[in-house]
Amino acid sequence: MCIMKRESGRMKLHRREERTDYLHKVLQRVVLKGRRLFSMKYECVCGYVYDESEGDPDNGIAPGTKWENVPDDYVCPVCGLGKDAFSEA
């Protein structure tokens, strides 16, 4: 299986081994200096989803607040469980 890759303004076919290396480089560009370029979602066991891009303004968490920056005493607004009840969605 081959993949097309732009190189010096031209598309070039690459084999499977090269494809893995190429995709790894692409993924490295997605993460810049340890910061994600996309928001993550975390789901409580009750089904409530915390979306980093939306935050939880009703409970003092501004939109764009990363999960690791949410205070440790944060509780789910639906069931009242703590951060340890959440997992990546």
Steps between C-alpha positions, in 0.01 A plus 500: 500500500628846413423854607532826310727761657587848378872544461664799333169605345436153352295209626701185557400143587635354825495148633348384832825544702539858380130567561536425872791743530310763300188471717715526813644830372151630424386415854803680643382816325159467665657533846703818536720530808279264697179689424209336326350682203162338560276479803442184696180374656469324833195301600374444853365158597152660505527599133579873536773608254750776577618653172819705534391736223174580684623482859234520771418872536210431738755359746780751443701308237568722199475368142837369381606376846699177463396212725835505682437866589153436643526521882536170685190577705283524184186286517268380227209746472257211447590237763748680728786248458860629485752514217601141562159388367585639154685325218595603147197481272 
